[in-house]
C-alpha cells in the first residue's frame, strides 16, 4: 500500500508539482478573460426609463403550470432587504433621477437607490451579449433555473425586447453610463421624453 501511494505521489509530481501544471493543483494565477465590449457600460438613462419599470411591474409569473402575479422587486424575489433571489438586488420604489438637473452630477446619482438598482442589474448582464445574460435568461427560464418561474413567454415579449435592447446597446468606448449617446436609445432622441427603442 505504501508503495502504491509513493508511485501515485511520484506520478503527480511528474505532472508539474507546484508550478501550476499539475491538473490536481490550484492554478498559480487565475485569468479572467476580457469582456466582449472592453469595459463599456450600459446606459443609466435607458435603465431608469425603460428597464426599471419592468422590474417593478406586477407581471404574470408561471411556476409549475400555475400563473400568479408578482414583481421582480417584491420581498420574496429580488427585494434588497428581504429578497431571496440571488445576486440581483432591487430597491423599490426607487425615485427617478432628474438627469437634466445640474446638481445631479454622476457622483450624486451614484448615491441613489435608482443607481444601485442599475448597478445590480448591469451586474446580471454580459454587456453586448443578451443570450448569455442572466437578467434576460432567468425570466425566460432559458438555460438556467429561475425560482421566480417563467416571466416572459418568449424573446418576443415586449419586456424581454426592452431588456435585450439595453444589453446590446452599450455606451461608446471611453464614455460612462451617463453618456449623451443614450439619447439615441429613444425616439425622439431625448432621454426625458422619448419612447424606449427596441429591436
C-alpha positions as CSV (number, residue, x, y, z in Angstrom):
1,X,0.0,0.0,0.0
2,X,2.8,2.4,0.9
3,X,4.5,1.6,-2.5
4,X,1.3,2.4,-4.4
5,X,1.0,5.7,-2.5
6,X,4.6,6.5,-3.3
7,X,4.0,5.7,-7.0
8,X,1.0,8.0,-7.1
9,X,2.9,10.8,-5.4
10,X,5.7,10.4,-8.0
11,X,3.3,10.4,-10.8
12,X,1.6,13.6,-9.6
13,X,5.0,15.3,-9.1
14,X,5.9,14.4,-12.7
15,X,2.8,16.3,-13.8
16,X,4.4,19.5,-12.7
17,X,4.3,19.7,-8.9
18,X,4.0,23.3,-7.6
19,X,4.5,25.0,-10.9
20,X,0.7,25.1,-11.7
21,X,0.9,22.4,-14.4
22,X,-0.5,19.7,-12.2
23,X,-4.1,19.2,-13.1
24,X,-5.0,18.4,-9.5
25,X,-3.2,21.5,-8.1
26,X,-4.6,25.0,-7.8
27,X,-3.7,27.3,-10.7
28,X,-0.8,29.7,-9.9
29,X,-2.8,32.6,-11.4
30,X,-6.4,32.8,-12.4
31,X,-7.1,34.8,-15.6
32,X,-10.5,36.2,-16.2
33,X,-11.0,36.8,-19.9
34,X,-11.8,40.3,-21.0
35,X,-15.5,41.1,-21.6
36,X,-16.7,41.2,-25.2
37,X,-17.1,45.0,-25.1
38,X,-13.9,46.1,-23.4
39,X,-15.1,47.9,-20.3
40,X,-18.1,49.6,-21.8
41,X,-21.1,50.5,-19.6
42,X,-24.8,50.2,-20.2
43,X,-27.0,53.4,-20.3
44,X,-28.3,54.6,-16.9
45,X,-31.0,56.7,-18.6
46,X,-32.4,53.8,-20.6
47,X,-32.3,51.6,-17.5
48,X,-34.2,54.2,-15.4
49,X,-36.9,54.9,-18.0
50,X,-37.3,51.5,-19.7
51,X,-35.8,48.6,-17.7
52,X,-36.6,49.5,-14.1
53,X,-40.4,49.9,-14.7
54,X,-40.3,46.2,-15.9
55,X,-38.6,45.1,-12.7
56,X,-41.2,47.0,-10.6
57,X,-44.2,46.0,-12.6
58,X,-46.7,43.4,-11.5
59,X,-46.3,40.7,-14.1
60,X,-47.7,37.2,-14.7
61,X,-45.5,34.5,-13.3
62,X,-45.9,30.9,-14.2
63,X,-44.4,28.2,-11.8
64,X,-45.3,24.5,-12.4
65,X,-48.2,25.5,-14.7
66,X,-49.8,27.8,-12.1
67,X,-49.9,31.5,-13.0
68,X,-50.0,34.3,-10.4
69,X,-49.0,38.0,-10.4
70,X,-45.8,39.3,-8.8
71,X,-43.0,41.9,-9.2
72,X,-39.2,41.1,-9.6
73,X,-38.6,43.7,-6.9
74,X,-41.0,42.0,-4.4
75,X,-39.9,40.9,-1.0
76,X,-39.9,37.2,-1.9
77,X,-37.9,37.8,-5.0
78,X,-35.2,40.4,-5.5
79,X,-36.1,43.0,-2.8
80,X,-32.9,44.4,-1.4
81,X,-33.9,43.7,2.2
82,X,-36.0,40.5,2.2
83,X,-35.4,39.1,-1.2
84,X,-34.3,35.5,-1.7
85,X,-33.5,35.9,-5.4
86,X,-29.7,35.7,-5.6
87,X,-27.3,38.5,-6.6
88,X,-29.9,40.8,-8.2
89,X,-31.0,43.2,-5.5
90,X,-33.6,45.9,-6.1
91,X,-34.9,48.8,-4.0
92,X,-38.5,49.6,-5.0
93,X,-40.0,52.0,-5.4
94,X,-36.8,53.9,-6.5
95,X,-37.2,57.6,-7.1
96,X,-36.5,58.8,-10.7
97,X,-33.3,60.9,-11.0
98,X,-33.7,64.1,-12.9
99,X,-30.8,63.8,-15.4
100,X,-31.3,67.4,-16.6
101,X,-30.7,68.9,-13.1
102,X,-27.2,70.4,-12.9
103,X,-27.0,69.3,-9.2
104,X,-27.3,65.6,-10.2
105,X,-23.7,65.0,-11.1
106,X,-22.5,61.4,-11.7
107,X,-21.2,61.3,-8.1
108,X,-24.6,62.4,-6.7
109,X,-26.5,59.9,-9.0
110,X,-24.3,57.1,-7.9
111,X,-25.6,57.5,-4.3
112,X,-29.2,57.0,-5.3
113,X,-31.4,53.9,-5.0
114,X,-32.0,54.0,-8.7
115,X,-28.3,53.8,-9.4
116,X,-27.9,50.9,-7.0
117,X,-30.7,49.1,-9.0
118,X,-28.9,50.0,-12.2
119,X,-25.6,48.7,-10.9
120,X,-27.1,45.4,-9.6
121,X,-29.0,44.8,-12.9
122,X,-25.9,45.6,-15.0
123,X,-24.1,43.0,-12.9
124,X,-26.5,40.4,-14.2
125,X,-25.6,41.1,-17.8
126,X,-22.8,40.2,-20.2
127,X,-22.7,43.6,-21.9
128,X,-23.3,43.2,-25.6
129,X,-24.5,39.6,-25.2
130,X,-28.1,39.2,-24.1
131,X,-28.2,35.4,-24.8
132,X,-25.5,35.0,-22.0
133,X,-27.1,37.5,-19.6
134,X,-29.0,36.2,-16.6
135,X,-31.1,39.4,-16.5
136,X,-32.8,38.1,-19.6
137,X,-32.2,34.3,-19.4
138,X,-33.8,33.9,-15.9
139,X,-37.2,35.4,-16.6
140,X,-37.2,33.3,-19.9
141,X,-36.1,30.2,-17.9
142,X,-33.6,29.8,-20.7
143,X,-30.5,27.6,-19.9
144,X,-30.8,28.5,-16.2
145,X,-33.1,27.8,-13.4
146,X,-35.3,30.6,-12.0
147,X,-37.0,30.2,-8.7
148,X,-39.3,33.0,-9.7
149,X,-40.7,31.0,-12.6
150,X,-41.4,32.0,-16.2
151,X,-41.9,35.7,-16.5
152,X,-41.6,36.2,-20.3
153,X,-43.3,33.7,-22.6
154,X,-40.6,34.1,-25.2
155,X,-38.0,36.5,-26.6
156,X,-40.7,38.4,-28.5
157,X,-42.3,39.6,-25.2
158,X,-42.3,43.4,-25.2
159,X,-40.4,43.5,-21.9
160,X,-37.8,40.9,-23.0
161,X,-37.2,43.0,-26.1
162,X,-36.5,46.1,-23.9
163,X,-34.0,44.3,-21.7
164,X,-32.3,42.7,-24.8
165,X,-32.1,46.2,-26.5
166,X,-30.5,47.7,-23.3
167,X,-27.9,44.9,-23.1
168,X,-27.0,45.1,-26.8
169,X,-26.5,48.9,-26.8
170,X,-23.7,49.9,-24.5
171,X,-22.4,53.4,-24.4
172,X,-19.4,54.2,-26.7
173,X,-16.0,53.1,-25.6
174,X,-14.4,55.5,-23.2
175,X,-17.7,57.0,-22.1
176,X,-19.5,56.3,-18.9
177,X,-23.1,55.2,-18.2
178,X,-24.3,58.8,-18.3
179,X,-23.1,59.4,-21.9
180,X,-25.1,61.8,-24.0
181,X,-25.2,59.0,-26.6
182,X,-28.0,57.4,-24.6
183,X,-30.4,59.8,-26.3
184,X,-30.1,57.6,-29.4
185,X,-31.8,54.8,-27.5
186,X,-35.1,56.8,-27.5
187,X,-37.4,58.2,-30.2
188,X,-37.3,61.1,-30.5
189,X,-33.7,61.2,-29.2
190,X,-34.4,62.6,-25.8
191,X,-33.8,60.7,-22.6
192,X,-36.6,62.6,-20.7
193,X,-39.4,62.4,-23.3
194,X,-38.5,59.9,-25.9
195,X,-40.1,56.4,-26.3
196,X,-37.9,53.4,-25.4
197,X,-36.5,51.9,-28.6
198,X,-36.4,48.2,-29.0
199,X,-35.1,45.8,-31.7
